[in-house]
Amino acid sequence: MDSVIVEEFSGGVEKSKVYSMVNGKLIELSFNRMVNTGLIEFKIATITPVNEEEFSIIAPAVGSLGFYADYVKDSKMAVLIPSVTLKGIKSINDLKILLNALSELIEEMSYMTNTPISNIEIALMLSNNDWLVSGNNNEAYKVIRIGDVASVISINLSSGLTAGSANVSISVIGKIRNSECIVKGISELGLNNIENYGYMILASGSIRTLGLLTILTDKLENSVTRVINECSHL
């Protein structure tokens, strides 16, 4: 759960932090809030404690969020400097969305470092859940059927993983009752190329990930299933 604390107040400016503890890692986003306007100035983010191995895992992915990452060895701290785009954030709610994205990456990193899984084990786990997986575990594919609606999910890690992301495409086809609802739900995954034909929805884009297919497939399958079920009742 995220929380906000005010550390200092001076000259109409609150120096504050929004923070969350995830698997023993403290994530803090520091910002100034102008009391008169309510607008904020995002300053910096930190994650502690982080060892060098963990930093090497998360650094590419936080780059895809718009951070420049540095490591302070003595403090075991990952320092995340926001890009110009992130510095444009003007509300605490937007900061909390960013905090949630960082929290997801930390959860994935913790799973990778604490639960080592071989490629064979990953392929077997996905196969048992009806995913088709390439020999090198770089691609995964699944068809989901929910009533009169079918969805095809395709994941490709090979081209985007060095930048901390995976290429994902999702198609939904069938007797769709509320296509706009499904478009909205899919867009919340971060996919920005979406075409809505009413009876068919095509979506594609990149999703932040550290490359662990078992976590990414669960996230996508659960999200798509939830969206289709919820939208079919509206």
C-alpha positions as a Python dict, from the first residue, in 0.01 Angstrom:
ca = {
    (1, 'M'): (0, 0, 0),
    (2, 'D'): (131, 349, -89),
    (3, 'S'): (145, 638, 157),
    (4, 'V'): (229, 1008, 139),
    (5, 'I'): (434, 1194, 399),
    (6, 'V'): (520, 1565, 426),
    (7, 'E'): (882, 1607, 536),
    (8, 'E'): (912, 1985, 536),
    (9, 'F'): (700, 2296, 474),
    (10, 'S'): (855, 2627, 373),
    (11, 'G'): (749, 2927, 165),
    (12, 'G'): (425, 2771, 48),
    (13, 'V'): (598, 2452, -67),
    (14, 'E'): (559, 2105, 86),
    (15, 'K'): (857, 1872, 42),
    (16, 'S'): (688, 1532, 35),
    (17, 'K'): (728, 1166, -55),
    (18, 'V'): (495, 895, -177),
    (19, 'Y'): (630, 553, -86),
    (20, 'S'): (560, 182, -79),
    (21, 'M'): (729, -125, 70),
    (22, 'V'): (743, -422, -167),
    (23, 'N'): (912, -748, -70),
    (24, 'G'): (1146, -570, 169),
    (25, 'K'): (1232, -294, -81),
    (26, 'L'): (1140, 66, 3),
    (27, 'I'): (1036, 268, -305),
    (28, 'E'): (1024, 644, -251),
    (29, 'L'): (920, 916, -496),
    (30, 'S'): (1016, 1263, -373),
    (31, 'F'): (832, 1574, -489),
    (32, 'N'): (750, 1933, -401),
    (33, 'R'): (386, 2038, -383),
    (34, 'M'): (285, 2400, -431),
    (35, 'V'): (21, 2461, -163),
    (36, 'N'): (-153, 2744, -350),
    (37, 'T'): (-203, 2553, -675),
    (38, 'G'): (-181, 2189, -567),
    (39, 'L'): (61, 2125, -854),
    (40, 'I'): (369, 1913, -789),
    (41, 'E'): (731, 1905, -903),
    (42, 'F'): (866, 1548, -925),
    (43, 'K'): (1228, 1543, -805),
    (44, 'I'): (1373, 1192, -776),
    (45, 'A'): (1296, 826, -692),
    (46, 'T'): (1497, 576, -488),
    (47, 'I'): (1478, 204, -414),
    (48, 'T'): (1652, 52, -109),
    (49, 'P'): (1809, -185, -31),
    (50, 'V'): (1924, -304, -373),
    (51, 'N'): (2236, -507, -441),
    (52, 'E'): (2440, -487, -761),
    (53, 'E'): (2281, -796, -915),
    (54, 'E'): (1931, -663, -850),
    (55, 'F'): (2022, -324, -992),
    (56, 'S'): (2153, -484, -1312),
    (57, 'I'): (1816, -658, -1350),
    (58, 'I'): (1588, -359, -1297),
    (59, 'A'): (1795, -83, -1462),
    (60, 'P'): (1678, -154, -1823),
    (61, 'A'): (1313, -177, -1716),
    (62, 'V'): (1308, 149, -1520),
    (63, 'G'): (1458, 308, -1829),
    (64, 'S'): (1142, 210, -2017),
    (65, 'L'): (945, 401, -1753),
    (66, 'G'): (1141, 717, -1828),
    (67, 'F'): (1410, 708, -1560),
    (68, 'Y'): (1787, 735, -1578),
    (69, 'A'): (1920, 482, -1327),
    (70, 'D'): (2231, 511, -1109),
    (71, 'Y'): (2360, 295, -825),
    (72, 'V'): (2504, 406, -490),
    (73, 'K'): (2700, 104, -371),
    (74, 'D'): (2769, 220, -14),
    (75, 'S'): (2400, 285, 51),
    (76, 'K'): (2275, -11, -157),
    (77, 'M'): (2045, 235, -326),
    (78, 'A'): (1907, 258, -678),
    (79, 'V'): (1869, 626, -766),
    (80, 'L'): (1616, 694, -1041),
    (81, 'I'): (1641, 1035, -1205),
    (82, 'P'): (1320, 1130, -1391),
    (83, 'S'): (1334, 1229, -1756),
    (84, 'V'): (1188, 1555, -1881),
    (85, 'T'): (863, 1369, -1953),
    (86, 'L'): (832, 1238, -1599),
    (87, 'K'): (919, 1579, -1458),
    (88, 'G'): (601, 1694, -1632),
    (89, 'I'): (386, 1492, -1391),
    (90, 'K'): (159, 1738, -1210),
    (91, 'S'): (-58, 1527, -978),
    (92, 'I'): (-5, 1288, -687),
    (93, 'N'): (-239, 1036, -852),
    (94, 'D'): (-7, 1019, -1154),
    (95, 'L'): (288, 966, -919),
    (96, 'K'): (100, 679, -753),
    (97, 'I'): (47, 518, -1094),
    (98, 'L'): (423, 542, -1149),
    (99, 'L'): (484, 398, -802),
    (100, 'N'): (259, 101, -885),
    (101, 'A'): (456, 37, -1205),
    (102, 'L'): (782, 35, -1008),
    (103, 'S'): (623, -196, -750),
    (104, 'E'): (533, -448, -1021),
    (105, 'L'): (893, -450, -1145),
    (106, 'I'): (1024, -505, -792),
    (107, 'E'): (784, -797, -743),
    (108, 'E'): (904, -954, -1067),
    (109, 'M'): (1269, -896, -976),
    (110, 'S'): (1219, -1052, -631),
    (111, 'Y'): (1060, -1358, -786),
    (112, 'M'): (1345, -1395, -1035),
    (113, 'T'): (1620, -1367, -772),
    (114, 'N'): (1451, -1575, -502),
    (115, 'T'): (1295, -1845, -720),
    (116, 'P'): (1540, -1941, -996),
    (117, 'I'): (1362, -2130, -1275),
    (118, 'S'): (1523, -2305, -1568),
    (119, 'N'): (1398, -2258, -1924),
    (120, 'I'): (1269, -2615, -1923),
    (121, 'E'): (1067, -2550, -1606),
    (122, 'I'): (926, -2227, -1752),
    (123, 'A'): (821, -2402, -2073),
    (124, 'L'): (658, -2683, -1875),
    (125, 'M'): (467, -2442, -1648),
    (126, 'L'): (337, -2245, -1946),
    (127, 'S'): (250, -2559, -2141),
    (128, 'N'): (47, -2686, -1845),
    (129, 'N'): (-152, -2362, -1867),
    (130, 'D'): (-215, -2412, -2242),
    (131, 'W'): (41, -2160, -2366),
    (132, 'L'): (241, -2240, -2679),
    (133, 'V'): (606, -2147, -2622),
    (134, 'S'): (901, -2121, -2862),
    (135, 'G'): (1207, -2336, -2802),
    (136, 'N'): (1411, -2049, -2655),
    (137, 'N'): (1121, -1916, -2443),
    (138, 'N'): (1125, -1585, -2631),
    (139, 'E'): (772, -1615, -2765),
    (140, 'A'): (443, -1732, -2617),
    (141, 'Y'): (95, -1762, -2765),
    (142, 'K'): (-249, -1850, -2628),
    (143, 'V'): (-616, -1852, -2733),
    (144, 'I'): (-867, -1775, -2459),
    (145, 'R'): (-1239, -1850, -2502),
    (146, 'I'): (-1497, -1677, -2284),
    (147, 'G'): (-1854, -1746, -2390),
    (148, 'D'): (-1902, -1617, -2745),
    (149, 'V'): (-1577, -1420, -2738),
    (150, 'A'): (-1226, -1540, -2816),
    (151, 'S'): (-898, -1362, -2749),
    (152, 'V'): (-553, -1434, -2888),
    (153, 'I'): (-252, -1317, -2684),
    (154, 'S'): (95, -1312, -2838),
    (155, 'I'): (418, -1218, -2654),
    (156, 'N'): (760, -1160, -2806),
    (157, 'L'): (1055, -1092, -2576),
    (158, 'S'): (1341, -1109, -2824),
    (159, 'S'): (1338, -757, -2968),
    (160, 'G'): (1251, -546, -2664),
    (161, 'L'): (1397, -714, -2359),
    (162, 'T'): (1720, -516, -2357),
    (163, 'A'): (1503, -206, -2316),
    (164, 'G'): (1302, -367, -2036),
    (165, 'S'): (991, -443, -2238),
    (166, 'A'): (813, -711, -2437),
    (167, 'N'): (618, -674, -2760),
    (168, 'V'): (260, -783, -2704),
    (169, 'S'): (-41, -817, -2933),
    (170, 'I'): (-396, -894, -2821),
    (171, 'S'): (-694, -957, -3045),
    (172, 'V'): (-1054, -1000, -2930),
    (173, 'I'): (-1323, -1128, -3165),
    (174, 'G'): (-1678, -1259, -3143),
    (175, 'K'): (-2011, -1134, -3009),
    (176, 'I'): (-1870, -833, -2830),
    (177, 'R'): (-2136, -644, -2636),
    (178, 'N'): (-1935, -339, -2536),
    (179, 'S'): (-1627, -287, -2750),
    (180, 'E'): (-1543, 53, -2600),
    (181, 'C'): (-1529, -104, -2254),
    (182, 'I'): (-1285, -369, -2377),
    (183, 'V'): (-1071, -108, -2554),
    (184, 'K'): (-1048, 92, -2231),
    (185, 'G'): (-953, -217, -2028),
    (186, 'I'): (-685, -329, -2273),
    (187, 'S'): (-539, 21, -2298),
    (188, 'E'): (-479, 16, -1922),
    (189, 'L'): (-220, -256, -1985),
    (190, 'G'): (-15, 6, -2167),
    (191, 'L'): (-88, -102, -2526),
    (192, 'N'): (-118, 213, -2735),
    (193, 'N'): (-200, 81, -3084),
    (194, 'I'): (-566, -23, -3072),
    (195, 'E'): (-816, -65, -3357),
    (196, 'N'): (-1184, -114, -3275),
    (197, 'Y'): (-1403, -269, -3545),
    (198, 'G'): (-1693, -345, -3312),
    (199, 'Y'): (-1689, -720, -3371),
    (200, 'M'): (-1307, -732, -3348),
    (201, 'I'): (-1046, -543, -3148),
    (202, 'L'): (-676, -547, -3236),
    (203, 'A'): (-420, -413, -2990),
    (204, 'S'): (-42, -408, -2986),
    (205, 'G'): (246, -234, -2813),
    (206, 'S'): (515, -286, -2554),
    (207, 'I'): (472, -378, -2188),
    (208, 'R'): (734, -329, -1918),
    (209, 'T'): (885, -656, -1799),
    (210, 'L'): (1206, -809, -1673),
    (211, 'G'): (1148, -1100, -1907),
    (212, 'L'): (998, -1367, -1682),
    (213, 'L'): (731, -1525, -1901),
    (214, 'T'): (547, -1701, -1618),
    (215, 'I'): (465, -1366, -1454),
    (216, 'L'): (391, -1181, -1778),
    (217, 'T'): (158, -1451, -1914),
    (218, 'D'): (-36, -1466, -1587),
    (219, 'K'): (-72, -1088, -1582),
    (220, 'L'): (-197, -1067, -1942),
    (221, 'E'): (-428, -1368, -1926),
    (222, 'N'): (-585, -1257, -1597),
    (223, 'S'): (-628, -899, -1720),
    (224, 'V'): (-784, -993, -2054),
    (225, 'T'): (-1016, -1247, -1892),
    (226, 'R'): (-1127, -994, -1631),
    (227, 'V'): (-1189, -721, -1890),
    (228, 'I'): (-1396, -946, -2117),
    (229, 'N'): (-1602, -1080, -1826),
    (230, 'E'): (-1666, -733, -1681),
    (231, 'C'): (-1751, -575, -2015),
    (232, 'S'): (-1992, -855, -2112),
    (233, 'H'): (-2220, -752, -1825),
    (234, 'L'): (-2236, -381, -1914),
}
